[in-house]
């Protein structure tokens, strides 16, 4: 099962990604360095993230999944550093 998901961090920022196996244990490839900058040492000791499936398909090609992922990144504005942690696609200015 192919999915596009949204991870929401305790500070409200999000990351949108894809998983072509729909693994329950996969939480994306967001930059650990970027995320760490937003949390104090104390905040990092215990926090909860949420993973929501935004889209799923059993038959989509890799290209179609990537296209849908980028669509969702733009829709949710997660490539805007004030909103989220996605670095790609670049924010259009």
N, C-alpha and C positions, 0 to 999 in steps of 0.2 A: 504494500500500500504506500503510495506517495502522499506526503502531506506537506503543507506549508503551515508553520506554526508561529505564534507570537509568545515570546518570553517577557514577562513583566517583573521588574525588579522592585524592591521595597521603596525606592525613590520615585517610582512611577515611570521611569524610562523603560523602553522596550527594545527588543531585538526580534527581527523577523527572519526566519530561516526555513530551510527545507530538509526533509528527511525522507529518503527513498525506501526506508525499511520500516518506518513508523515505530522505532524502538522507544519503549517507555522510559528508557534510561538516557536518552539523548537530549541535551539541552543546548545545543548549538555551538557555533564557533565564534562567538563574539570575543573581542579583544579583552583578555583578562586585565591588561594594563589600563585600558580605558575605564572599565568597570571599577577597578580598585581605587582609582582617583576620586571616585564619587562617594566613597564610604570610609569612615574613620575606622581605626583598629577595633574599637568597641562595637561598632555597627557590624563589622565583619565576623564577629564571634558567633552570631546566630541570626540568620535571616531566612525568609521564605521567598521563593520565586514561583511564579505560576506559568504553566505552559498551556496555551489554548490552541486548538487546531482551527485554522482559518479556512482551509481548503483541503480536499482530499480527492484522490483519483486512483483507481486500480489500473488504469490503462494509459495514463499520460507518459509521453516520452521524457527523457532527461531534459531535453530542450523546452518542452512544454511546462515542466515543473519549474525550471529556472525562470521562464517567462512569467509564470504566475507568482513566483517568489518576488521578482522585481516589481510586479504590479502591486503586490501587497505592501512591499516596502514603501513605495511611493504613496499608496493610499493611506497608510498609517503614519507616514512621514518619519519613519524610524531611521532614515539616513540624515536627518537634521540632528546635530549634536545636542540640541536643547531637548529633543524628544526621545532619541534613541541611540543605539550603539552600532547600527549598520554603517559600514564604510562604503559599500557598493549597493546600488549604483550611486555615483557621485551626486550630491545635491545640486540641482539646477538652480543657478542664481541669476 
